[in-house]
Every structure is written in structure tokens, then in C-alpha cells.
Amino acid sequence: MKVNWKNWMFILALSLLVTGCLTQVKQDQQAKTKAKTQSKPAKQSAIQKLGDNKMDVVLFLKQAEHQLENVYYAAADNAKGKSVIEDGLVFRELPKRFDSKDKITGYFGRFWSRPLAEAMYDNMTTKLVREKVYVAIPRVDYPTLISVRNTTVQKNNGELSVTVEDVTDSSFASDRTLRYRLVRDQKTKRFEIKSRMGAYGNEQFQ
């Protein structure tokens, strides 16, 4: 049987053309789907919607009160970090994500206002070694108990006033009430802690 090469080449070219068109259509559909997904407004997080649910507020404050501990833990857990001893204190090297003041205050700033974030950093015992932050882990901690059972939330003009009673065990402190004022940041539109009032653990924020 004699093969008609002209017909065969025509069929091959037609097949490649159809395949190319189908591929282009698929790519166009994927691009449109991606564009639609990106154009959708981002859903508000629990941080932005504080006040609608007391548990959201409780979870927010729990996280906020553990920010300092998280930085200290990062230093303790930094297996490759170096240590420096000065005046009887052991300063531990922080990992890269916390190796500067800006990084640490930026981390605190996810929950605390800028002045409070900077006060928290200033009350840490730190040392710069080759432009990297080392920290001495404190010997005193301030365990907190924040739950829906001991927390009340009031919403006024978009701000939140939060009171936490019996925030710790009576053996740790006699004054065990903390009051927080939460406001929205003008740029991010997320809530942040504007003030923290109460004797317990106040040394970390002055």
C-alpha cells in the first residue's frame, strides 16, 4: 500500500494545531480562574473581628501574653546559637527571625501597640554581639490564666475594654486583675492592645 505523504503531513499538522489550541484554551481558563480568586476580598481574620465572639478575644490575649515567652524559648531552643557570659549573666544568641530589635518589636507588634512593643523589648535583658541580639532568660515568669470564665468584654465606639479577674493564682500576687484596652490600628485595621493596666507582670511593660 502506497502512503500518501502529503495527506499524512496535513493530518499531522492539523493534529498539532488542534492540540495547541486546546492547550491555549486551558491556559486561558486557568488564568481567568486565578484572576477571579485573587480579585476576591480577603476574609476578615478573628483578630479583625474581635468583639463578635468572646473566645476570639480570649485567644487573642492568651497569645499576646505569651509573646515574651516565645522569644525566650527561641533563644533556649537555638541549638546552633552561641552564648556570652557577662556580669554573671548568660546571654544566648537568638535565631535569625529574632536577631534584631526591629524583628522582635515587629513580632510583639502583631498584638501590642508600638509603644508597648518597644517597652517590652527595653525591659528584656539584651546584648548586641556583632550586631545580633543576645538575650538573658529571666528567672521570674508571670503565668496567666485567661478564659471565657474570668473575662468580661465591653465594646464602645469600636474599642474593646477587657477585664480579666483572678488572672493568676493567689500565691503569685494579691492584685490579680488585668484590664486591657484594644483599638484598631489605622493602617492594618487590626486590633492591637493599646494599654494593659494592673500590677501583675506590669514590670514588663513600663
C-alpha positions in Angstrom: 0.0 0.0 0.0 1.4 3.3 -1.0 1.4 6.1 1.7 0.3 9.5 0.6 2.9 11.6 2.5 1.2 14.9 1.7 -2.1 13.7 3.3 -0.1 12.3 6.3 1.7 15.6 6.8 -1.5 17.5 6.5 -3.2 15.3 9.2 -0.1 15.7 11.5 -0.1 19.4 11.1 -3.9 19.6 11.8 -3.5 17.4 14.9 -0.7 19.7 16.3 -2.8 22.8 15.6 -5.8 21.4 17.5 -3.7 20.3 20.4 -2.1 23.7 20.6 -5.5 25.4 20.6 -6.8 23.2 23.3 -3.7 23.9 25.4 -4.1 27.6 24.9 -7.8 27.5 25.9 -6.9 25.5 29.1 -4.3 28.1 30.0 -6.7 30.9 29.4 -9.3 29.3 31.7 -6.7 28.7 34.4 -5.6 32.4 34.2 -9.2 33.6 34.4 -9.8 31.3 37.4 -6.7 32.6 39.1 -7.6 36.2 38.4 -11.1 35.7 39.9 -9.6 34.1 43.0 -7.1 37.0 43.5 -9.8 39.6 43.0 -11.9 38.2 45.8 -11.6 40.3 49.0 -9.7 38.6 51.8 -11.8 37.2 54.6 -11.5 39.0 57.9 -9.5 37.2 60.5 -10.6 36.6 64.0 -8.2 39.4 65.0 -10.1 41.9 62.9 -13.5 40.7 64.1 -12.8 40.8 67.8 -15.9 41.6 69.9 -18.2 39.3 67.9 -17.1 36.4 69.9 -15.6 36.4 73.4 -13.5 33.4 72.7 -11.7 35.3 69.9 -10.8 38.0 72.5 -9.6 35.3 75.0 -7.4 33.6 72.4 -6.0 36.9 71.3 -5.0 37.9 74.8 -3.5 34.5 75.5 -1.3 34.8 72.5 -0.3 38.3 73.4 0.7 37.4 76.9 3.0 34.6 75.6 5.0 36.8 73.1 7.9 37.4 75.5 8.0 33.7 76.5 8.1 32.7 72.8 11.2 34.9 72.2 12.9 33.5 75.3 12.1 30.0 74.2 13.5 30.7 70.7 16.8 31.5 72.4 16.8 28.4 74.6 15.9 26.2 71.6 18.6 27.7 69.3 20.8 24.7 69.2 23.4 26.4 66.9 23.3 29.6 68.9 26.4 30.9 70.9 26.4 32.1 74.5 28.2 35.0 76.1 28.7 35.5 79.8 28.8 39.0 81.2 28.4 40.2 84.8 27.3 36.7 85.8 24.5 36.6 83.2 24.4 34.1 80.3 23.3 35.8 77.1 22.0 33.4 74.4 22.0 34.1 70.7 18.6 34.5 69.2 17.7 32.8 65.9 17.6 34.8 62.7 13.9 35.7 63.0 14.6 37.5 66.3 18.2 38.7 65.8 17.4 42.4 65.8 15.4 44.9 67.8 13.2 45.7 64.8 12.4 42.0 64.3 11.5 41.5 67.9 9.3 44.6 68.3 7.7 43.8 64.9 6.8 40.4 66.4 5.4 42.0 69.5 3.5 44.5 67.3 1.2 41.7 66.0 -0.7 42.1 69.3 0.7 45.1 71.1 0.8 48.8 70.2 4.2 50.2 69.1 4.9 51.9 72.5 4.1 48.7 74.4 6.1 46.6 72.0 9.2 48.8 72.5 8.7 48.8 76.2 8.6 45.0 76.2 11.9 45.0 74.3 13.5 47.6 76.6 12.6 45.5 79.6 14.3 42.5 78.2 18.0 42.0 79.2 19.7 42.1 75.9 23.2 42.4 74.5 24.4 43.2 70.9 27.2 40.9 69.7 28.3 41.6 66.1 25.1 43.5 65.6 23.0 40.5 66.6 20.7 40.4 69.7 21.6 38.0 72.5 19.2 37.7 75.5 19.5 36.7 79.1 16.5 34.5 80.0 14.8 35.8 83.2 14.5 33.8 86.4 10.9 35.1 87.1 7.9 34.4 85.0 4.3 35.6 85.1 1.9 32.7 84.3 -1.6 33.9 83.3 -5.0 32.3 83.3 -7.3 33.9 80.7 -10.5 32.2 79.8 -14.1 33.0 79.0 -14.9 32.2 82.6 -12.9 35.1 84.1 -13.0 37.6 81.2 -15.6 40.3 80.5 -15.7 42.3 77.3 -17.3 45.6 76.6 -17.5 47.3 73.2 -17.7 51.1 73.0 -17.3 53.1 69.8 -15.4 50.3 68.1 -13.0 49.9 71.0 -12.9 46.9 73.4 -12.5 47.1 77.2 -11.5 43.8 78.6 -11.3 42.8 82.3 -9.7 39.6 83.4 -10.3 38.7 87.1 -8.1 36.2 89.0 -5.6 36.1 86.2 -3.2 34.1 88.3 -3.0 32.1 91.5 -3.3 34.0 94.8 0.2 32.7 95.7 1.7 34.7 92.9 0.1 38.1 93.6 -2.5 39.8 95.7 -3.7 42.1 92.9 -4.8 39.7 90.2 -6.9 41.9 87.9 -5.8 43.0 84.5 -7.6 45.5 82.2 -6.9 45.8 78.5 -7.9 48.4 76.0 -8.0 47.2 72.4 -8.3 49.6 69.5 -7.9 49.2 65.7 -4.7 50.2 64.1 -5.3 52.9 61.5 -3.1 51.2 58.8 -3.8 47.5 59.2 -7.3 47.8 60.6 -6.5 45.0 63.0 -7.0 45.2 66.8 -4.0 45.9 69.0 -3.5 46.3 72.7 -3.3 50.0 73.5 -3.0 49.7 77.2 -2.5 47.0 79.9 -3.4 48.1 83.4 -2.8 46.0 86.5 0.0 45.3 88.9 0.7 41.7 87.9 3.5 41.5 85.4 3.5 45.3 84.8 7.3 45.4 85.1 7.5 44.0 81.6 5.5 46.9 80.0 6.8 50.0 81.8 
